[in-house]
Amino acid sequence: MRTSEVVIENWTEANSPTSNHIALTNLSKYEVNFKVNKEFGEPGALVVKNFHRNEFLLKEITVELPNHPSVHFICDSCVYNVNNYAADRIFFSNKVYVPKKTPAGLKELRENELALIRGDGTGERKEADRIYDYDVYNDLGNKRMKRPVLGNSDEHPYPRRMRTGRQRCKTDPEVENRCQQQTNFYIPRDERYTMVKSENLQEDAIQSASRKLVPAIHALYSTQTEFESLSEIADLFKKGVAMPVSWNSESESDSDHPPPACETILMYPTPKVIAVDEKAWAMDEEFAREMLAGLNPVVISRLREFPIKSTLDEATYGNPMSAITAKHIEPLMDGMEVPAALAEHKLFVLDYHDAFLPFVNKINESPTCKAYATRTVLFLTKEGILRPVAIELSLPHETKPGTVKRVFTPPPIGMKDWMWELAKAHVLANDAGYHQLVSHWLRSHATMEPILIATHRQLSSLHPLHQALIPHFKNTLDINAAARMALINAGGVIEMTFTPHAYAMQISSAAYKQSWRFDEQALPTDLIKRGMAVPDDNAEHGLRLVIEDYPFAVDGLELWSAINAWVQDYVNLVYASDELVRSDTELQSWWTEVRYVGHGDKSDAPGWPTSDSRGSLVDILTTIVWIASCHHAAVNFGQYEYAGFMPNHPTMTRRLIPSQGTPEFYELQHDPEAFYLSTISNETQATVIMTTTEVLSTHSSHEEFLGQRSTPNWTNDEKILTVFGRFQERISEIEELIKARNNEKRLKNRYGHVQLPYELLYPSSDCGKTGRGVPNSTSI
């Protein structure tokens, strides 16, 4: 049964948009009256038509009925002029159904709406389109800087991205033309960053910095200026950076004319890693601590065999055994020998050898970037603190198979060895590159995008799982499109400021090929894989950490368990049996499409759960929510606090470590600090990284954090609201646990000598750059 149409009254020019795109500073409320028969019943869908020339943002509709609870329609959608649509815009109420329980009057509407969202895979997408479809990463390069297509390839596999349908290049039909403005990278309009303007000034920083500030910094420092001392870097946060205020980066970025003279000073907040003690960052203990509680705490692993053995091809890279021997490390192991240390779980490794070695010679062909494949071995002291005991730096032979390996060990306590400091710098640069390209971009952003696309294509907004998952996708497509435009593209921020430069995304693709598995994105499975935990039925969460004071893992397991309990409650309310899971056609189509289309290049790899039971579905959903929220928060929102002060985490190395007897070695001996500064990121690169990480580490005023929803009316199911309330209570309890742990002096890894508490998995946060907060989604 369908009512007759009604018109919103007082819809005048004064209250409607006047530009091509809405940017509302407030929301308007309208009331209309429907005339229905007494037998009409509860409305399940509404048709909304817009006859205005411009779109409007429809937030929510509430239908009040006599002798019946109000019915809520959560829309959050742009509605364009009717001429932009081939069919009516349909909005369903917040009462959801698995497919076989769909009311007869909604069944056809449900199916038709999904078909419209899928599209037919042809044509170039237009702004008003609502189509979700897949494509490969074929838009990262340009005419001057070619980059390989990532995806649908044995050589360069990759998750799929949102299809735009843009025209292909005439010179290379496999590659899409790049557009000049980020808004021309198609994503459905409802995926764009919120259209409601905030009066919070921090909001403007998020929206504009990457488009105006970073290009301005590039132009200002076109001469690639160098730092003269480490103290000069610290002074940047006291004196600021001179900036032009009138240069329009978008209009003049292709001009040969230089930007105008400096007119203002841009101030940066002091990163917390140097806020209390400007020297503590350089300590070996802090270098090691950040592997457990820094911006990339998801790579370190327990050493389970010694010597360390590479998995790379021996015919190409020679002897697979590491050059690090017991003689190198045992003098630094408090009297322990290697076999005992292995047995007692005392040795750990940060190993980037196999990930980087195939690319090192290519990287080193550049005159501005120099890299090694690195390994760092660490010893766990009786105080529970990690101590670096050896670093191995490897270079492939340039003209024959094999690898040249050098081992560096730390100097005695109280002494400074600049060769050791240079070795640490190369480790940190590799860690920075791997963090950004794999831990952050690949494992959070890129792998989540096809799951988001499949959710819209296969799960109707009437589906309970769609209702549960959508908050965990907020702003993801928008930030991913912006990254393809300015961060991970050829000549973008990553290539200009990180050591791998032109090979950055190939390293990301190789990591996806060699090591990414869906099941290992689950925190417990990941910890066990890395040897950082062992199964223990008597331990909390069923795991025993081999390093008790591992802040990321300790806090992460609390959140993982809370998410898992909430998801289990939700799934059990939706599905009374495993058979109902197997018979849900939309669910089965969704998970099939995620695996075989969105992640098609890895579809035959191990590690894919089967969606054939409530238990397997709980595992799938918990992993997705964890990736989108907690994993991303842990590797994203600490970027400025740890890497804003560049020497603590340089993203670039520009020189190799000299050998004795060379002119470069004499240069190092003559002025070691100058040589060190000429090796790591220069002033230009450091300033760009400061700017970029400040933006990426900032929460918007519209952020929704774990345990929050944008509206109390997101569901009409009282049972679901009850179990969600329990989830919210558990999140609040975890916040108190984290506060208490940060006050325990025995937990030294939570603060370190820099006195920076570990709060990256503290669930809530104010807006701005706070160094805490777990948003529901991979939102920036």
C-alpha distance (Angstrom), angle and dihedral (degrees) to the residues before:
residue distance angle dihedral
M1 . . .
R2 3.79 . .
T3 3.81 130.7 .
S4 3.77 125.2 -135.1
E5 3.81 118.6 -96.3
V6 3.80 121.2 -89.3
V7 3.79 128.3 -163.5
I8 3.79 127.1 -132.1
E9 3.77 107.5 -118.5
N10 3.81 124.4 -138.5
W11 3.80 91.0 28.5
T12 3.79 93.5 151.5
E13 3.77 135.1 159.8
A14 3.80 89.6 -103.7
N15 3.78 91.4 61.3
S16 3.78 98.9 38.5
P17 3.78 134.0 75.3
T18 3.79 118.7 -82.0
S19 3.80 101.0 -174.5
N20 3.77 131.8 65.3
H21 3.80 91.0 -100.9
I22 3.76 128.8 36.5
A23 3.80 118.2 -122.0
L24 3.77 102.5 171.9
T25 3.77 122.0 -167.9
N26 3.81 91.1 -165.3
L27 3.77 140.3 8.5
S28 3.80 126.4 -109.4
K29 3.77 125.0 -142.3
Y30 3.81 123.5 -145.1
E31 3.78 132.5 -175.4
V32 3.81 127.9 -151.4
N33 3.80 133.3 175.7
F34 3.80 124.5 -134.0
K35 3.78 123.4 -159.6
V36 3.79 111.5 -144.0
N37 3.78 138.2 166.1
K38 3.77 117.3 -101.8
E39 3.81 88.2 -114.3
F40 3.81 93.2 55.3
G41 3.80 95.2 103.3
E42 3.79 128.3 -167.8
P43 3.84 114.4 -18.8
G44 3.79 114.1 -122.2
A45 3.80 101.1 179.0
L46 3.79 140.1 24.3
V47 3.80 129.9 -156.6
V48 3.81 113.8 -143.6
K49 3.80 121.5 -166.8
N50 3.80 125.9 -171.5
F51 3.81 117.5 -158.6
H52 3.81 93.4 173.2
R53 3.81 117.9 106.8
N54 3.82 92.0 -119.6
E55 3.78 134.3 50.6
F56 3.78 125.9 -105.9
L57 3.79 133.1 -156.2
L58 3.78 112.6 -114.3
K59 3.79 108.5 -160.3
E60 3.80 107.0 173.9
I61 3.79 142.2 -20.2
T62 3.79 124.3 -151.8
V63 3.80 119.0 -165.5
E64 3.78 114.5 -159.6
L65 3.78 115.8 -156.4
P66 3.80 130.6 -172.2
N67 3.79 112.4 -104.0
H68 3.79 91.8 -0.3
P69 3.80 135.8 90.5
S70 3.79 116.4 -99.0
V71 3.81 116.4 -89.2
H72 3.80 116.4 -135.9
F73 3.79 127.8 -152.1
I74 3.82 112.2 -166.2
C75 3.80 102.8 -157.2
D76 3.82 112.2 159.9
S77 3.78 89.2 172.7
C78 3.78 141.3 127.3
V79 3.77 113.2 -120.1
Y80 3.81 114.0 -156.5
N81 3.78 129.9 -164.6
V82 3.81 111.7 -64.4
N83 3.80 90.6 -112.7
N84 3.79 89.2 70.5
Y85 3.80 92.9 63.5
A86 3.77 133.4 70.8
A87 3.80 90.2 -157.4
D88 3.80 138.7 20.2
R89 3.80 120.6 -73.3
I90 3.79 105.4 -110.6
F91 3.80 125.3 -162.8
F92 3.80 121.2 -170.0
S93 3.79 125.8 -151.7
N94 3.79 123.1 -109.1
K95 3.81 90.3 -100.0
V96 3.79 104.2 103.6
Y97 3.80 135.3 -163.6
V98 3.77 139.6 -170.2
P99 3.84 107.8 -116.9
K100 3.82 98.9 -97.8
K101 3.82 91.5 51.9
T102 3.82 95.5 50.9
P103 3.83 111.3 128.4
A104 3.79 111.6 -108.4
G105 3.79 92.6 -115.7
L106 3.82 92.0 57.4
K107 3.79 100.8 39.4
E108 3.83 97.8 87.9
L109 3.82 92.0 40.3
R110 3.81 89.1 52.7
E111 3.79 93.6 51.0
N112 3.80 94.6 43.7
E113 3.80 92.7 49.7
L114 3.81 91.5 53.7
A115 3.80 90.9 49.2
L116 3.82 90.8 52.6
I117 3.80 91.5 50.4
R118 3.81 92.5 50.3
G119 3.80 94.4 51.2
D120 3.77 121.5 -170.4
G121 3.81 100.1 -80.9
T122 3.81 95.2 -110.2
G123 3.77 137.3 106.4
E124 3.77 135.0 25.0
R125 3.76 114.4 -63.7
K126 3.80 118.4 -114.1
E127 3.78 127.6 -149.2
A128 3.80 95.0 -104.4
D129 3.81 94.1 49.2
R130 3.77 119.5 114.7
I131 3.79 96.2 -163.5
Y132 3.79 123.6 135.0
D133 3.80 116.0 -162.0
Y134 3.80 140.6 144.2
D135 3.78 137.3 -104.1
V136 3.79 139.2 160.3
Y137 3.81 126.2 -103.8
N138 3.79 95.8 -91.0
D139 3.80 98.3 136.9
L140 3.80 103.9 68.6
G141 3.81 98.0 94.8
N142 3.78 133.6 58.3
K143 3.79 138.6 -157.5
R144 3.79 93.3 -77.6
M145 3.80 99.0 37.2
K146 3.78 114.8 40.9
R147 3.79 118.4 -159.7
P148 3.82 127.4 -173.9
V149 3.78 119.5 -104.9
L150 3.80 109.8 -103.8
G151 3.79 115.6 -145.2
N152 3.81 137.5 36.3
S153 3.79 88.3 48.5
D154 3.80 137.0 105.5
E155 3.81 89.7 -145.2
H156 3.80 97.4 46.1
P157 3.82 110.3 21.2
Y158 3.80 118.0 176.5
P159 3.81 142.5 158.6
R160 3.79 115.6 -89.1
R161 3.78 125.0 -101.5
M162 3.80 132.9 -152.3
R163 3.81 112.6 -66.6
T164 3.83 114.7 -122.6
G165 3.80 100.2 174.8
R166 3.80 91.9 -139.8
Q167 3.79 118.4 166.1
R168 3.80 117.4 -83.3
C169 3.78 122.7 -118.1
K170 3.79 114.0 -94.2
T171 3.80 91.0 -136.2
D172 3.81 94.4 47.6
P173 3.81 117.4 25.0
E174 3.81 91.5 -168.0
V175 3.82 92.3 64.0
E176 3.80 129.2 73.5
N177 3.78 121.6 -132.6
R178 3.79 113.2 -108.9
C179 3.78 118.7 -128.2
Q180 3.79 125.8 -138.2
Q181 3.79 100.5 -125.4
Q182 3.79 126.1 54.7
T183 3.80 91.5 -135.3
N184 3.80 88.2 65.2
F185 3.79 91.2 65.2
Y186 3.77 96.1 96.8
I187 3.74 120.9 -124.5
P188 3.80 122.9 148.7
R189 3.78 108.0 -81.0
D190 3.78 93.0 -119.6
E191 3.83 88.1 62.6
R192 3.79 92.4 60.3
Y193 3.76 120.6 108.5
T194 3.80 109.2 -81.0
M195 3.78 113.9 -67.0
V196 3.78 94.1 -148.0
K197 3.77 109.0 95.1
S198 3.77 119.8 -132.0
E199 3.75 125.3 -141.2
N200 3.80 86.4 -143.9
L201 3.79 108.4 108.6
Q202 3.79 90.5 -147.1
E203 3.81 88.3 69.1
D204 3.79 91.3 63.2
A205 3.80 90.4 53.8
I206 3.79 91.8 56.6
Q207 3.78 94.3 47.7
S208 3.78 100.2 43.3
A209 3.78 111.1 26.1
S210 3.79 99.2 80.9
R211 3.81 91.7 46.5
K212 3.80 100.3 45.0
L213 3.76 111.8 11.3
V214 3.78 100.2 50.3
P215 3.84 95.0 48.3
A216 3.81 88.7 47.7
I217 3.79 91.0 53.4
H218 3.79 90.8 49.3
A219 3.79 91.0 52.3
L220 3.80 94.2 43.5
Y221 3.81 93.2 52.5
S222 3.78 97.5 38.6
T223 3.80 88.7 134.0
Q224 3.84 90.8 63.7
T225 3.78 97.2 -126.9
E226 3.79 121.5 -151.7
F227 3.78 132.1 -134.3
E228 3.80 114.3 -115.5
S229 3.80 97.0 -157.7
L230 3.79 142.3 1.7
S231 3.79 89.6 -112.0
E232 3.80 89.2 58.9
I233 3.81 88.9 61.0
A234 3.79 91.8 53.2
D235 3.80 89.1 48.4
L236 3.81 90.9 62.0
F237 3.78 87.9 78.6
K238 3.79 92.1 51.9
K239 3.79 100.9 40.8
G240 3.80 101.5 27.8
V241 3.80 130.8 -143.0
A242 3.79 122.6 -75.0
M243 3.82 111.8 -117.1
P244 3.82 136.7 -178.1
V245 3.77 111.9 -119.6
S246 3.80 102.6 -166.4
W247 3.78 102.6 46.1
N248 3.80 113.0 111.0
S249 3.79 104.5 -148.2
E250 3.81 94.3 -166.7
S251 3.78 95.7 53.5
E252 3.79 98.5 38.8
S253 3.80 103.5 32.5
D254 3.78 91.8 105.4
S255 3.79 95.2 42.1
D256 3.78 125.0 111.3
H257 3.79 90.1 -141.8
P258 3.81 117.0 100.8
P259 3.80 120.6 -121.5
P260 3.79 118.2 -96.7
A261 3.78 123.9 -88.7
C262 3.78 117.9 -74.5
E263 3.77 113.0 -80.3
T264 3.79 106.3 169.9
I265 3.78 143.3 24.8
L266 3.77 119.6 -117.8
M267 3.78 111.5 -149.4
Y268 3.79 124.4 -150.9
P269 3.80 125.0 -160.0
T270 3.80 114.4 -114.6
P271 3.83 109.6 -99.0
K272 3.78 110.6 -116.4
V273 3.80 91.7 -123.9
I274 3.83 88.8 74.1
A275 3.80 99.9 23.4
V276 3.82 95.0 98.5
D277 3.82 102.7 24.7
E278 3.81 120.9 16.1
K279 3.82 92.8 -162.2
A280 3.81 105.2 42.9
W281 3.83 93.6 82.3
A282 3.82 89.8 72.2
M283 3.81 95.0 59.0
D284 3.82 117.4 111.1
E285 3.80 89.6 -129.2
E286 3.81 91.0 58.3
F287 3.81 90.8 46.1
A288 3.82 87.2 57.1
R289 3.83 97.8 37.5
E290 3.77 92.6 59.9
M291 3.81 89.1 62.4
L292 3.82 85.1 68.4
A293 3.80 101.8 32.2
G294 3.80 108.5 13.7
L295 3.78 133.1 90.8
N296 3.83 94.4 -67.3
P297 3.83 108.8 36.7
V298 3.82 94.2 145.7
V299 3.83 101.8 81.5
I300 3.81 109.8 54.7
S301 3.80 113.1 104.3
R302 3.78 138.5 -172.5
L303 3.79 114.9 -100.7
R304 3.79 107.8 -119.0
E305 3.79 101.7 171.6
F306 3.77 134.7 29.9
P307 2.98 133.8 -120.3
I308 3.79 92.6 37.4
K309 3.79 113.3 -117.1
S310 3.79 127.7 -149.6
T311 3.81 121.8 -136.0
L312 3.82 93.2 -149.7
D313 3.80 123.1 114.6
E314 3.81 110.2 -76.8
A315 3.81 91.9 -152.5
T316 3.80 89.1 62.8
Y317 3.80 104.5 30.2
G318 3.79 102.7 27.6
N319 3.80 127.4 -143.2
P320 3.82 106.9 22.7
M321 3.80 94.1 -152.8
S322 3.79 118.9 104.8
A323 3.79 118.5 -116.3
I324 3.81 90.5 -131.3
T325 3.79 108.1 107.5
A326 3.79 135.8 -176.6
K327 3.81 88.4 -101.9
H328 3.80 89.2 62.8
I329 3.79 97.5 51.0
E330 3.81 110.6 24.0
P331 3.83 94.5 75.4
L332 3.83 86.6 61.8
M333 3.83 97.1 46.3
D334 3.81 101.8 85.3
G335 3.80 93.6 -106.7
M336 3.82 96.6 -48.0
E337 3.79 123.3 128.9
V338 3.77 123.1 -137.1
P339 3.84 99.0 -105.7
A340 3.81 91.7 52.4
A341 3.80 92.1 44.7
L342 3.80 90.8 52.4
A343 3.79 91.9 48.6
E344 3.81 92.5 48.8
H345 3.83 93.7 46.1
K346 3.80 94.4 -114.4
L347 3.82 101.5 132.2
F348 3.80 125.4 76.6
V349 3.78 136.6 173.5
L350 3.80 138.5 -153.0
D351 3.79 97.7 -156.0
Y352 3.80 122.3 -170.9
H353 3.80 94.5 149.8
D354 3.79 99.9 107.4
A355 3.81 95.0 35.1
F356 3.82 94.3 56.1
L357 3.83 108.1 25.7
P358 3.85 96.4 80.6
F359 3.82 88.7 55.9
V360 3.80 101.8 39.1
N361 3.81 98.8 92.4
K362 3.81 91.0 47.0
I363 3.79 91.4 49.4
N364 3.79 92.1 47.3
E365 3.80 91.9 55.1
S366 3.80 85.5 76.7
P367 3.81 114.4 88.8
T368 3.83 90.6 -141.8
C369 3.83 102.6 47.8
K370 3.79 130.0 55.7
A371 3.78 124.2 178.1
Y372 3.78 144.7 175.6
A373 3.77 130.5 -163.0
T374 3.79 102.1 -111.8
R375 3.78 139.7 -153.5
T376 3.79 125.4 -177.8
V377 3.80 121.5 -166.9
L378 3.81 118.4 -158.8
F379 3.79 135.0 -169.6
L380 3.81 124.4 -145.1
T381 3.79 108.9 -134.3
K382 3.79 124.9 -148.7
E383 3.82 87.2 -102.0
G384 3.83 88.8 63.0
I385 3.81 93.2 -110.7
L386 3.79 124.7 129.1
R387 3.79 118.8 -123.2
P388 3.82 121.3 -165.9
V389 3.82 108.4 -129.5
A390 3.80 103.6 172.5
I391 3.79 142.9 6.8
E392 3.79 122.8 -159.0
L393 3.80 119.5 -159.0
S394 3.81 117.9 -167.7
L395 3.79 134.7 -168.1
P396 3.81 125.0 -175.1
H397 3.81 114.6 -123.2
E398 3.76 107.4 -98.7
T399 3.82 96.8 -141.9
K400 3.83 106.7 23.1
P401 3.83 139.9 29.6
G402 3.76 117.0 -79.9
T403 3.77 140.8 62.6
V404 3.79 135.0 -98.6
K405 3.82 110.0 -137.4
R406 3.80 130.0 -167.7
V407 3.80 125.4 -173.5
F408 3.81 123.9 -153.0
T409 3.80 126.3 -170.5
P410 3.81 128.7 -167.2
P411 3.80 121.5 -97.1
P412 3.82 123.0 -115.3
I413 3.80 115.0 -73.1
G414 3.80 111.6 -79.3
M415 3.81 94.6 24.9
K416 3.79 128.2 99.9
D417 3.79 122.4 -139.4
W418 3.80 112.4 -173.5
M419 3.81 92.4 -161.9
W420 3.81 87.3 60.0
E421 3.81 90.8 46.7
L422 3.81 90.3 52.2
A423 3.81 90.7 49.4
K424 3.82 89.3 52.2
A425 3.80 89.7 49.6
H426 3.81 90.7 56.1
V427 3.80 90.4 49.2
L428 3.80 90.8 50.4
A429 3.81 93.0 48.3
N430 3.80 90.7 52.0
D431 3.79 89.2 46.7
A432 3.81 90.3 50.3
G433 3.80 91.8 51.0
Y434 3.80 94.4 45.5
H435 3.79 90.9 45.2
Q436 3.78 93.6 53.5
L437 3.81 98.3 38.9
V438 3.80 101.6 37.1
S439 3.81 115.5 11.0
H440 3.80 92.2 41.7
W441 3.81 113.6 21.6
L442 3.82 100.9 28.9
R443 3.79 101.6 35.4
S444 3.82 95.8 41.0
H445 3.79 112.6 21.9
A446 3.80 107.8 24.4
T447 3.81 99.1 39.9
M448 3.80 92.1 46.0
E449 3.83 95.7 53.4
P450 3.83 97.9 72.8
I451 3.82 90.5 45.0
L452 3.81 88.2 54.5
I453 3.81 91.4 48.0
A454 3.81 92.9 49.0
T455 3.81 90.7 48.7
H456 3.81 91.6 59.1
R457 3.81 93.9 41.1
Q458 3.79 99.2 47.4
L459 3.81 108.8 20.9
S460 3.77 113.9 66.1
S461 3.77 117.1 -137.7
L462 3.81 82.2 -115.0
H463 3.81 89.5 64.4
P464 3.81 118.8 100.5
L465 3.80 92.1 -135.0
H466 3.80 91.4 52.8
Q467 3.79 88.2 54.0
A468 3.81 91.1 50.4
L469 3.82 97.5 44.7
I470 3.81 103.9 41.7
P471 3.85 96.3 80.0
H472 3.80 88.3 58.0
F473 3.82 92.2 60.1
K474 3.80 99.7 51.5
N475 3.84 113.0 140.0
T476 3.82 92.7 -10.5
L477 3.80 96.4 119.2
D478 3.79 91.1 45.8
I479 3.79 95.8 52.4
N480 3.82 91.2 42.7
A481 3.80 91.3 53.4
A482 3.80 89.7 48.5
A483 3.81 89.4 50.8
R484 3.81 91.8 53.6
M485 3.78 87.7 50.3
A486 3.80 100.8 48.7
L487 3.80 115.1 -0.9
I488 3.81 113.9 41.9
N489 3.81 97.9 23.7
A490 3.80 126.3 103.2
G491 3.79 107.3 -72.6
G492 3.81 91.1 9.2
V493 3.77 127.8 134.5
I494 3.82 94.7 -82.0
E495 3.79 94.7 51.4
M496 3.80 93.1 44.3
T497 3.79 97.2 48.1
F498 3.83 107.9 28.0
T499 3.80 126.6 73.7
P500 3.84 98.0 -119.6
H501 3.85 89.6 59.4
A502 3.85 108.7 164.5
Y503 3.81 91.7 14.0
A504 3.80 96.0 52.5
M505 3.79 98.5 105.9
Q506 3.80 91.9 40.5
I507 3.81 87.6 59.6
S508 3.82 88.1 50.8
S509 3.81 90.6 50.3
A510 3.81 91.9 48.1
A511 3.81 90.4 52.4
Y512 3.81 90.2 51.1
K513 3.79 89.5 50.6
Q514 3.78 97.8 45.1
S515 3.78 106.7 34.1
W516 3.82 115.5 9.5
R517 3.79 116.7 110.2
F518 3.79 125.4 161.2
D519 3.80 95.3 -134.0
E520 3.81 91.6 51.9
Q521 3.79 91.1 59.6
A522 3.81 86.7 74.0
L523 3.79 106.2 98.9
P524 3.83 98.0 -129.4
T525 3.80 91.9 48.3
D526 3.81 91.5 46.2
L527 3.81 92.6 51.1
I528 3.80 91.9 49.4
K529 3.81 91.5 46.8
R530 3.80 91.0 53.5
G531 3.79 91.4 45.8
M532 3.79 90.9 -119.0
A533 3.80 91.2 121.6
V534 3.79 137.4 24.7
P535 3.81 126.7 -151.0
D536 3.79 111.6 -97.5
D537 3.80 121.2 168.3
N538 3.79 90.5 -162.1
A539 3.81 94.3 55.1
E540 3.78 126.2 85.3
H541 3.81 110.9 -90.0
G542 3.83 88.3 12.1
L543 3.80 92.4 -84.9
R544 3.77 136.1 96.1
L545 3.79 115.5 -151.1
V546 3.80 113.9 -136.2
I547 3.82 88.1 -146.3
E548 3.78 105.1 46.7
D549 3.81 92.7 -162.6
Y550 3.83 99.0 54.7
P551 3.81 100.1 134.3
F552 3.81 98.2 -166.5
A553 3.79 92.5 49.7
V554 3.82 96.2 41.0
D555 3.80 94.5 51.6
G556 3.79 92.3 34.8
L557 3.80 93.7 56.9
E558 3.79 90.1 52.8
L559 3.80 90.7 54.4
W560 3.82 93.6 41.1
S561 3.80 90.5 54.4
A562 3.81 92.0 47.1
I563 3.81 92.1 50.5
N564 3.81 91.1 45.3
A565 3.82 92.1 52.2
W566 3.82 92.1 48.3
V567 3.81 92.6 47.4
Q568 3.80 91.5 47.2
D569 3.81 91.1 52.0
Y570 3.81 90.7 48.1
V571 3.80 95.2 47.7
N572 3.80 92.4 47.6
L573 3.79 90.6 52.5
V574 3.80 91.9 50.1
Y575 3.81 98.0 41.6
A576 3.80 120.6 37.9
S577 3.82 92.2 -170.4
D578 3.79 144.0 13.8
E579 3.80 89.5 -108.3
L580 3.81 90.2 62.6
V581 3.80 88.6 55.5
R582 3.80 91.8 51.4
S583 3.81 92.6 46.8
D584 3.82 95.5 50.4
T585 3.80 100.7 108.1
E586 3.80 95.9 -167.7
L587 3.79 92.5 49.2
Q588 3.80 92.9 49.2
S589 3.82 92.0 47.3
W590 3.81 90.0 48.5
W591 3.78 96.6 53.0
T592 3.81 92.4 41.4
E593 3.80 90.2 53.4
V594 3.82 92.9 46.9
R595 3.79 90.8 54.9
Y596 3.79 104.0 34.5
V597 3.81 101.3 33.6
G598 3.80 111.7 18.0
H599 3.80 91.7 40.5
G600 3.79 94.5 20.4
D601 3.79 94.5 140.8
K602 3.82 89.1 62.3
S603 3.80 98.5 34.4
D604 3.80 93.9 114.2
A605 3.81 94.4 44.0
P606 3.81 119.7 107.1
G607 3.77 121.4 -101.9
W608 3.81 103.1 61.6
P609 3.82 112.5 130.6
T610 3.78 117.2 -140.7
S611 3.79 115.3 -123.5
D612 3.79 93.1 -134.6
S613 3.79 102.4 116.7
R614 3.78 142.7 28.3
G615 3.80 89.4 -106.0
S616 3.80 94.7 54.3
L617 3.81 90.7 45.2
V618 3.81 90.1 52.4
D619 3.82 89.2 52.6
I620 3.81 91.6 49.7
L621 3.80 95.8 47.7
T622 3.81 94.9 42.3
T623 3.80 90.0 53.0
I624 3.81 92.6 49.4
V625 3.81 92.7 49.1
W626 3.82 90.9 45.9
I627 3.82 93.2 51.7
A628 3.80 94.3 46.8
S629 3.79 95.5 45.9
C630 3.80 119.8 18.1
H631 3.79 102.2 24.0
H632 3.79 91.6 48.3
A633 3.80 93.2 45.6
A634 3.81 91.3 51.2
V635 3.82 93.9 53.6
N636 3.80 99.2 34.2
F637 3.79 116.7 40.3
G638 3.79 96.1 53.4
Q639 3.78 94.5 57.2
Y640 3.77 97.5 101.0
E641 3.80 96.1 40.5
Y642 3.81 92.4 52.9
A643 3.82 104.4 26.6
G644 3.81 101.7 27.9
F645 3.81 86.4 85.9
M646 3.79 94.5 60.8
P647 3.85 101.9 -152.6
N648 3.80 90.0 59.9
H649 3.80 90.1 61.0
P650 3.82 112.8 5.2
T651 3.78 113.3 -166.9
M652 3.79 95.5 -159.0
T653 3.80 136.2 50.4
R654 3.80 115.2 -168.7
R655 3.81 103.7 176.8
L656 3.78 136.7 43.9
I657 3.78 120.7 -127.3
P658 3.82 109.3 -91.9
S659 3.78 124.6 -122.3
Q660 3.76 122.1 -128.0
G661 3.80 115.1 -84.3
T662 3.80 95.5 29.0
P663 3.83 125.1 115.7
E664 3.81 88.1 -116.9
F665 3.81 90.4 56.3
Y666 3.81 89.9 53.1
E667 3.82 88.2 49.4
L668 3.80 89.6 52.6
Q669 3.79 92.6 49.7
H670 3.80 92.9 46.1
D671 3.83 95.9 52.4
P672 3.83 111.6 2.0
E673 3.81 96.4 175.5
A674 3.80 91.9 52.3
F675 3.82 90.6 49.5
Y676 3.80 90.5 48.0
L677 3.81 91.0 51.2
S678 3.80 91.0 48.0
T679 3.82 88.2 55.0
I680 3.80 100.5 51.7
S681 3.83 129.7 53.9
N682 3.78 115.7 -47.8
E683 3.79 125.7 -131.9
T684 3.80 93.9 -88.0
Q685 3.77 94.1 51.4
A686 3.79 93.3 42.2
T687 3.79 92.5 52.0
V688 3.80 92.3 49.4
I689 3.81 90.3 49.8
M690 3.81 90.8 48.1
T691 3.79 90.1 53.4
T692 3.77 96.3 43.2
T693 3.80 96.5 45.6
E694 3.79 91.6 46.7
V695 3.80 89.5 57.2
L696 3.81 93.9 43.2
S697 3.81 91.4 48.8
T698 3.81 93.5 54.2
H699 3.81 126.4 102.0
S700 3.78 116.9 -143.5
S701 3.77 121.8 -131.1
H702 3.82 87.7 -114.1
E703 3.80 94.3 56.5
E704 3.80 117.3 134.3
F705 3.79 112.4 -152.3
L706 3.77 130.8 -153.5
G707 3.79 108.7 -67.1
Q708 3.80 93.6 23.4
R709 3.82 132.9 106.0
S710 3.78 128.3 -165.4
T711 3.79 92.3 -122.2
P712 3.82 134.6 19.5
N713 3.82 86.8 -132.5
W714 3.81 95.3 65.9
T715 3.82 90.4 117.2
N716 3.78 135.3 16.4
D717 3.82 93.6 -152.8
E718 3.80 110.7 108.7
K719 3.81 93.0 -163.8
I720 3.78 91.1 55.3
L721 3.79 90.8 47.2
T722 3.79 88.7 52.7
V723 3.81 95.1 53.4
F724 3.80 90.1 42.2
G725 3.79 87.7 54.7
R726 3.81 88.7 55.3
F727 3.80 88.8 51.6
Q728 3.81 90.4 51.9
E729 3.80 90.6 50.3
R730 3.80 90.9 51.1
I731 3.81 91.0 50.6
S732 3.80 89.2 53.6
E733 3.80 90.2 50.1
I734 3.81 90.5 51.7
E735 3.79 89.9 53.7
E736 3.79 89.0 56.9
L737 3.81 90.8 47.4
I738 3.80 91.1 53.7
K739 3.79 91.5 49.3
A740 3.80 90.2 51.1
R741 3.80 93.4 47.8
N742 3.78 91.3 50.8
N743 3.79 88.1 56.2
E744 3.81 94.1 53.3
K745 3.79 107.5 101.9
R746 3.80 92.8 -161.1
L747 3.83 89.7 64.8
K748 3.80 94.8 78.0
N749 3.79 95.6 167.7
R750 3.80 91.3 65.1
Y751 3.80 91.9 67.6
G752 3.78 112.0 9.4
H753 3.78 123.8 -172.4
V754 3.82 89.2 -57.9
Q755 3.84 87.6 63.8
L756 3.79 93.9 -134.7
P757 3.83 110.2 147.7
Y758 3.79 117.7 -137.9
E759 3.80 105.1 -112.3
L760 3.79 103.1 141.3
L761 3.83 90.8 111.7
Y762 3.80 94.7 42.1
P763 3.82 96.6 122.7
S764 3.82 104.8 -138.8
S765 3.78 131.8 50.6
D766 3.76 144.3 166.1
C767 3.79 117.2 -113.0
G768 3.78 118.3 -84.9
K769 3.80 131.8 44.3
T770 3.79 104.1 -31.2
G771 3.81 107.6 145.2
R772 3.80 89.8 -126.7
G773 3.80 140.0 70.2
V774 3.82 134.3 90.7
P775 3.82 110.8 -135.8
N776 3.79 117.8 -157.0
S777 3.79 90.7 -117.2
T778 3.78 146.0 32.5
S779 3.77 87.5 -97.1
I780 3.81 104.7 156.3
